[in-house]
Amino acid sequence: MTTSYDPALIGSYTLSLWGAACPVYQIRFYLGDTDSSSWLLQDEEIAFAFAMRGNAWGAASLCALALDAKFSRLASMSADGVSQSLSNLCAQFRALSAEYQKKEAIHTAQPYLYGTSISDMLATVENRDRVPDVFRIGVFDNPPASGADFFAEGKR
Protein backbone atom coordinates (compact mmCIF):
# COMPACT_ATOMS: atom_id res chain seq x y z
CA MET A 1 0.00 0.00 0.00
CA THR A 2 1.43 3.31 -1.07
CA THR A 3 0.43 6.93 -0.73
CA SER A 4 1.99 9.84 -2.56
CA TYR A 5 1.24 13.36 -3.75
CA ASP A 6 3.31 16.02 -5.49
CA PRO A 7 1.42 19.15 -6.60
CA ALA A 8 4.02 19.85 -9.29
CA LEU A 9 3.10 16.60 -11.06
CA ILE A 10 -0.72 16.81 -10.97
CA GLY A 11 -1.20 16.79 -14.73
CA SER A 12 1.62 14.46 -15.65
CA TYR A 13 2.15 11.74 -13.02
CA THR A 14 0.39 8.43 -13.56
CA LEU A 15 0.48 5.21 -11.58
CA SER A 16 0.43 2.07 -13.72
CA LEU A 17 -1.62 -0.68 -12.10
CA TRP A 18 -3.70 -3.39 -13.77
CA GLY A 19 -2.52 -2.30 -17.20
CA ALA A 20 -3.94 1.23 -17.00
CA ALA A 21 -2.20 4.53 -16.33
CA CYS A 22 -4.11 6.18 -13.48
CA PRO A 23 -3.83 9.94 -12.75
CA VAL A 24 -3.59 9.45 -8.96
CA TYR A 25 -2.43 12.99 -8.14
CA GLN A 26 -5.23 14.55 -10.17
CA ILE A 27 -7.85 12.44 -8.37
CA ARG A 28 -6.29 13.21 -4.97
CA PHE A 29 -6.48 16.91 -5.88
CA TYR A 30 -10.19 16.59 -6.78
CA LEU A 31 -10.89 14.88 -3.44
CA GLY A 32 -8.78 17.23 -1.35
CA ASP A 33 -6.73 14.24 -0.17
CA THR A 34 -3.43 16.13 -0.30
CA ASP A 35 -2.36 16.15 3.36
CA SER A 36 0.57 13.76 3.73
CA SER A 37 0.07 13.52 7.49
CA SER A 38 -3.38 11.92 7.16
CA TRP A 39 -4.13 10.21 3.87
CA LEU A 40 -7.75 9.26 3.27
CA LEU A 41 -7.11 6.72 0.48
CA GLN A 42 -4.23 4.59 -0.71
CA ASP A 43 -2.93 4.94 -4.27
CA GLU A 44 -4.10 1.42 -5.06
CA GLU A 45 -7.67 2.27 -3.96
CA ILE A 46 -7.66 5.29 -6.25
CA ALA A 47 -6.26 3.18 -9.11
CA PHE A 48 -9.03 0.62 -8.54
CA ALA A 49 -11.69 3.36 -8.76
CA PHE A 50 -10.06 4.60 -11.96
CA ALA A 51 -10.07 1.08 -13.41
CA MET A 52 -13.79 0.78 -12.58
CA ARG A 53 -14.86 4.12 -14.09
CA GLY A 54 -12.19 4.79 -16.73
CA ASN A 55 -11.87 8.55 -16.17
CA ALA A 56 -10.67 10.91 -13.44
CA TRP A 57 -14.09 12.47 -12.70
CA GLY A 58 -15.76 9.08 -12.32
CA ALA A 59 -12.91 7.78 -10.17
CA ALA A 60 -13.14 10.86 -7.93
CA SER A 61 -16.89 10.28 -7.60
CA LEU A 62 -16.39 6.63 -6.67
CA CYS A 63 -13.65 7.54 -4.18
CA ALA A 64 -15.92 10.16 -2.60
CA LEU A 65 -18.62 7.50 -2.19
CA ALA A 66 -16.04 5.19 -0.58
CA LEU A 67 -15.04 7.97 1.84
CA ASP A 68 -18.72 8.60 2.59
CA ALA A 69 -19.10 4.92 3.50
CA LYS A 70 -15.89 4.98 5.50
CA PHE A 71 -16.91 7.95 7.64
CA SER A 72 -20.54 6.87 7.99
CA ARG A 73 -19.34 4.06 10.27
CA LEU A 74 -17.98 6.58 12.74
CA ALA A 75 -20.37 8.20 15.18
CA SER A 76 -20.54 11.81 16.26
CA MET A 77 -19.26 12.24 19.79
CA SER A 78 -18.99 14.89 22.47
CA ALA A 79 -16.82 14.85 25.57
CA ASP A 80 -15.87 17.60 28.02
CA GLY A 81 -17.31 20.34 25.82
CA VAL A 82 -15.48 19.18 22.72
CA SER A 83 -17.62 17.68 19.98
CA GLN A 84 -16.81 16.01 16.72
CA SER A 85 -19.53 15.71 14.08
CA LEU A 86 -18.74 13.18 11.41
CA SER A 87 -22.21 13.11 9.84
CA ASN A 88 -21.45 16.48 8.27
CA LEU A 89 -18.33 14.98 6.70
CA CYS A 90 -20.41 12.17 5.21
CA ALA A 91 -22.86 14.64 3.69
CA GLN A 92 -19.99 16.63 2.19
CA PHE A 93 -18.46 13.56 0.54
CA ARG A 94 -21.91 12.50 -0.73
CA ALA A 95 -22.45 15.94 -2.27
CA LEU A 96 -18.93 15.86 -3.74
CA SER A 97 -19.66 12.49 -5.31
CA ALA A 98 -22.89 13.80 -6.87
CA GLU A 99 -21.06 16.84 -8.24
CA TYR A 100 -18.34 14.69 -9.79
CA GLN A 101 -20.94 12.35 -11.32
CA LYS A 102 -22.39 15.38 -13.10
CA LYS A 103 -18.93 16.44 -14.27
CA GLU A 104 -18.25 12.90 -15.49
CA ALA A 105 -21.48 12.95 -17.53
CA ILE A 106 -20.55 16.31 -19.07
CA HIS A 107 -16.91 15.56 -19.82
CA THR A 108 -17.37 12.03 -21.14
CA ALA A 109 -20.48 12.60 -23.29
CA GLN A 110 -20.12 11.46 -26.86
CA PRO A 111 -22.28 13.34 -29.38
CA TYR A 112 -23.82 11.45 -32.27
CA LEU A 113 -24.87 13.11 -35.49
CA TYR A 114 -27.85 11.31 -37.00
CA GLY A 115 -28.62 11.33 -40.69
CA THR A 116 -25.06 11.28 -41.92
CA SER A 117 -25.32 7.84 -43.49
CA ILE A 118 -27.87 6.38 -45.86
CA SER A 119 -28.86 3.68 -43.35
CA ASP A 120 -29.51 6.34 -40.66
CA MET A 121 -31.68 8.36 -43.03
CA LEU A 122 -33.67 5.31 -44.14
CA ALA A 123 -34.19 4.20 -40.54
CA THR A 124 -35.47 7.68 -39.67
CA VAL A 125 -37.84 7.83 -42.65
CA GLU A 126 -39.21 4.33 -41.99
CA ASN A 127 -39.96 5.04 -38.33
CA ARG A 128 -43.75 5.53 -38.30
CA ASP A 129 -43.76 6.54 -34.63
CA ARG A 130 -41.96 9.84 -35.18
CA VAL A 131 -43.42 13.25 -35.92
CA PRO A 132 -43.73 13.81 -39.68
CA ASP A 133 -41.18 16.02 -41.40
CA VAL A 134 -42.16 19.61 -42.03
CA PHE A 135 -39.55 20.16 -44.71
CA ARG A 136 -39.66 17.52 -47.40
CA ILE A 137 -39.79 17.48 -51.20
CA GLY A 138 -43.16 18.88 -52.25
CA VAL A 139 -43.67 21.12 -49.22
CA PHE A 140 -44.39 24.12 -51.48
CA ASP A 141 -46.66 22.28 -53.91
CA ASN A 142 -50.04 23.84 -54.64
CA PRO A 143 -52.22 22.28 -53.28
CA PRO A 144 -49.96 21.21 -50.41
CA ALA A 145 -49.11 17.54 -50.23
CA SER A 146 -48.66 17.63 -46.46
CA GLY A 147 -51.39 15.07 -45.86
CA ALA A 148 -49.94 12.60 -48.31
CA ASP A 149 -48.28 9.46 -47.00
CA PHE A 150 -44.58 9.50 -47.79
CA PHE A 151 -44.44 5.76 -48.39
CA ALA A 152 -47.57 5.64 -50.56
CA GLU A 153 -46.03 8.13 -52.99
CA GLY A 154 -43.17 5.74 -53.65
CA LYS A 155 -40.54 8.37 -52.86
CA ARG A 156 -37.49 7.11 -51.15
C-alpha positions, 0 to 999 in steps of 0.5 A: 500500500502506497500513498503519494502526492506532489502538486508539481506533477498533478497533470503528468504523473500516472500510476500504472496498475492493472494495465492502466495509467491512473492519474492518482495525483489529479484524483487526490487533488479533486478529493482534497486528499493532499495532506501527507500527514493523514491520507484518506485513500491509498494509491491502489484504492484510487487506481481501482476506482479509476479502473472501474470508471475509466476517467478521473471524474468518475474515479473521484466520484467513486472515491468520494462514495467510498469515503462517505461509506468509511466515515458513515461508520464513525459516530458523532461524539462529544466529551468535556465540551469538545464535539466532533460531528462526522455526519457532516463529513459524510454529507460533504463527501456524498455531495462531492460524489454527486457533483463529480458524477455530473462532471463525469457525464458532461466531460465524457459525453459522446455526441452522435450526429444522426442522418449522416449515413444512408442507413440512418436516413432510411431508418429515420424515414421508416420510423412511423412513430416519429413526428412527420417532417415539415420540410420535405420534397413537395412542401411548397406544392399547390395544393400542399401535399402535407397530408400525403403518406410519404411511403404511398407516394413511392418516394425514397 
